[in-house]
Amino acid sequence: MRQAEAVIFDLDGCLVDTECLSIQAIVDEMLRLGIETVSFEEIRDKFLGISMQKICKELADQVEGFNADRFVSRFETRLFAEYETKVPLIKGAFEMLLSLEQAGVPIGLATGGSLRRMQKTLERSGLSGWLQNRAFSAEQVNLGKPAPDLFLLAASQLGFAPENCFVLEDSPHGVAGGCAAGMTVLGFVGGAHLAGIRDKHASLLRAKGAAAVVSNLKAATDLFLSRGGRDYIQREVD
């Protein structure tokens, strides 16, 4: 039976409960551009897990004279202002990371956010020490999620074959990318941004290839560490 040797996490929505902040920051900046019909739900459903580069490409088609660098700068400035008062962790994040460390399971990070945003989020959340030199951004690859590039980079830098890696992802694009990389993907629906749509979103993650879906990090930890959990996930993908 194949055993997982490393776990690669998405950041926002899996370790830190910041998706509501980032989605709202995108909405506010789009409203500032004059896109009046935009809503939180629309941006969440359309862009969750998508890199800012792809979002900017779509906006360039809608807004005359759109400046991607200016938009990203304003978005991150707005988001980081929120970080001054709160960078909430997903409940059980520290406990999960500690359990994996004690079990000798290496961890890595694969986020669609920029390097600057990734580093700021890790610093403000207190997660930097857990992921020193093991955190990777979509800015470091040619294609972000749902392409497999970012996950393959993380696995390579961690020193593990893709088939021996688990992924924890909350977005359909992230699940698709992890599966395309040949990894076993566990879907996560415990973030605040999925309140009211958890069952629907869980079905979407399964449709994109998630071997199983959990709503809390204790359940994720159990699946990562128990032989029975690994057997269950393996059966799901066989």
C-alpha positions in Angstrom: 0.0 0.0 0.0 1.4 3.4 -1.0 2.0 5.7 1.9 2.0 9.5 1.9 5.4 10.9 2.9 4.8 14.6 2.8 1.8 17.0 3.0 1.5 20.2 0.9 -1.0 22.8 2.1 -2.8 25.6 0.4 -2.5 28.7 2.7 -5.6 30.9 2.6 -8.7 28.9 3.5 -6.7 25.9 4.8 -4.3 27.1 7.4 -5.4 30.7 7.8 -9.0 31.9 7.7 -8.3 34.9 5.5 -10.3 34.1 2.3 -13.1 36.4 3.4 -10.7 39.3 3.8 -9.0 38.7 0.4 -12.2 38.2 -1.5 -13.7 41.4 0.0 -10.5 43.3 -0.8 -10.8 42.2 -4.5 -14.5 43.2 -4.5 -13.7 46.6 -3.0 -10.9 47.3 -5.6 -13.2 46.2 -8.5 -15.9 48.6 -7.3 -13.2 51.3 -7.2 -12.6 50.5 -10.9 -16.3 51.1 -11.6 -17.4 47.5 -11.9 -20.7 48.0 -10.1 -22.3 44.6 -10.4 -19.6 42.6 -8.6 -20.4 40.7 -5.4 -18.6 38.7 -2.7 -20.3 35.5 -3.8 -19.5 36.0 -7.5 -15.8 36.6 -6.8 -15.6 33.6 -4.4 -17.2 31.3 -6.8 -15.2 32.5 -9.8 -11.8 33.2 -8.5 -11.2 31.1 -5.4 -7.8 29.6 -5.7 -6.9 31.6 -8.9 -3.7 33.6 -9.0 -3.9 37.4 -9.1 -2.2 37.3 -12.5 -5.3 35.4 -14.0 -7.7 37.8 -12.2 -5.9 40.7 -13.7 -6.0 39.3 -17.2 -9.8 39.1 -16.9 -10.0 42.6 -15.6 -7.9 43.9 -18.4 -10.6 42.7 -20.8 -13.3 44.6 -18.9 -11.6 47.9 -17.9 -10.1 50.3 -20.3 -6.6 51.3 -19.3 -6.4 48.7 -16.6 -3.1 48.6 -14.8 -2.4 45.2 -13.2 0.5 46.3 -11.1 -1.5 49.2 -9.6 -4.5 46.9 -9.0 -2.4 44.3 -7.2 -0.6 46.9 -5.1 -3.9 48.5 -4.0 -5.4 45.1 -3.3 -2.4 44.0 -1.1 -2.3 47.4 0.7 -6.0 47.0 1.5 -5.6 43.4 2.6 -2.5 44.1 4.7 -4.3 46.9 6.5 -6.8 44.2 7.7 -3.8 42.0 8.7 -2.8 44.7 11.3 -5.8 43.6 13.4 -6.5 40.0 12.4 -4.9 37.1 10.6 -7.1 34.3 12.0 -5.9 30.8 11.9 -8.2 27.9 10.9 -9.1 26.2 14.1 -6.6 23.4 14.9 -3.9 24.6 12.5 -1.1 24.6 15.1 -2.2 21.3 16.5 -2.2 19.7 13.1 1.3 21.0 12.2 2.6 19.9 15.6 1.2 16.4 15.1 2.7 16.1 11.7 6.1 17.3 13.0 6.0 14.8 15.8 5.2 12.0 13.4 8.1 13.0 11.1 5.9 14.0 8.2 7.5 16.9 6.2 5.2 19.8 5.2 5.2 22.4 2.4 3.1 25.2 1.1 1.7 25.9 -2.4 -0.3 29.2 -2.6 -1.7 31.1 -5.5 -0.9 34.3 -3.7 2.1 36.5 -4.5 5.4 36.0 -2.7 4.9 39.3 -0.9 1.4 38.3 0.3 2.5 34.8 1.2 5.4 36.1 3.4 3.2 38.7 5.0 0.5 36.2 5.8 2.9 33.7 7.3 4.5 36.4 9.4 1.3 37.9 10.8 -0.2 34.5 11.4 2.8 33.1 13.3 3.3 30.3 10.8 6.6 31.4 9.4 8.6 29.1 11.6 6.7 26.0 10.5 7.3 26.7 6.8 10.8 28.2 6.6 12.2 27.6 3.0 9.2 25.3 2.3 6.6 27.8 1.1 6.1 28.4 -2.6 4.1 30.9 -4.6 2.4 30.9 -8.0 4.9 33.7 -8.9 7.6 31.1 -9.0 6.1 29.0 -11.8 4.9 29.6 -15.3 1.4 28.4 -14.7 -0.6 28.7 -11.4 -3.5 26.5 -10.3 -5.2 24.6 -11.8 -2.0 23.6 -13.6 0.2 21.2 -11.7 3.4 23.4 -11.8 3.2 24.8 -8.3 2.6 21.5 -6.7 5.4 19.8 -8.6 7.8 22.6 -7.6 6.8 22.1 -3.9 7.3 18.3 -4.1 10.6 18.7 -5.9 11.9 21.2 -3.3 10.8 19.0 -0.5 12.5 16.1 -2.1 9.5 13.8 -2.6 7.9 12.1 -5.6 4.5 13.6 -6.4 2.7 10.3 -5.8 4.0 10.2 -2.2 2.5 13.6 -1.4 -0.9 14.6 0.1 -2.4 18.0 -0.7 -5.0 19.9 1.4 -7.0 22.3 -0.7 -10.2 24.4 -0.4 -10.5 25.5 -4.0 -11.6 23.5 -7.1 -8.7 24.9 -9.0 -6.3 23.8 -6.3 -7.8 20.3 -6.2 -7.5 20.0 -10.0 -3.9 21.2 -9.8 -2.9 18.7 -7.1 -4.6 15.8 -9.0 -2.9 16.8 -12.2 0.4 16.6 -10.3 -0.3 13.0 -9.4 -0.9 13.7 -5.7 -3.6 12.5 -3.4 -5.8 15.5 -2.7 -7.9 16.1 0.4 -10.6 18.7 0.1 -11.2 21.1 3.0 -14.5 23.1 3.5 -13.9 24.5 7.0 -13.1 28.1 6.1 -15.5 30.9 7.0 -15.8 31.9 3.3 -17.7 28.7 2.7 -20.4 29.2 5.3 -23.7 28.2 3.9 -22.3 26.4 0.9 -20.2 23.7 2.5 -22.1 20.7 1.2 -22.3 22.2 -2.3 -18.6 23.1 -2.3 -17.7 19.6 -1.0 -19.4 18.1 -4.0 -17.5 20.4 -6.3 -14.2 19.5 -4.8 -15.0 15.8 -5.2 -16.0 16.4 -8.8 -12.6 18.0 -9.4 -10.8 14.9 -8.0 -10.6 15.2 -4.2 -10.3 11.7 -2.7 -12.1 12.8 0.4 -13.5 16.1 1.9 -13.3 17.2 5.5 -14.7 20.2 7.4 -12.1 20.4 10.2 -8.4 20.0 10.6 -8.6 17.3 13.2 -10.2 15.0 10.6 -7.6 16.0 8.1 -4.8 15.2 10.6 -6.3 11.8 11.3 -6.4 10.9 7.6 -2.8 12.1 7.1 -1.4 10.1 10.0 -3.5 6.9 10.5 -2.8 3.9 8.4 -6.6 3.4 8.3 -7.0 7.0 7.0 -4.4 6.4 4.2 -6.2 3.1 3.3 -9.5 4.9 3.1 -8.1 7.7 0.8 -6.4 5.1 -1.3 -9.6 3.2 -1.8 -11.4 6.4 -2.7 -8.9 7.0 -5.6 -8.5 3.4 -6.8 
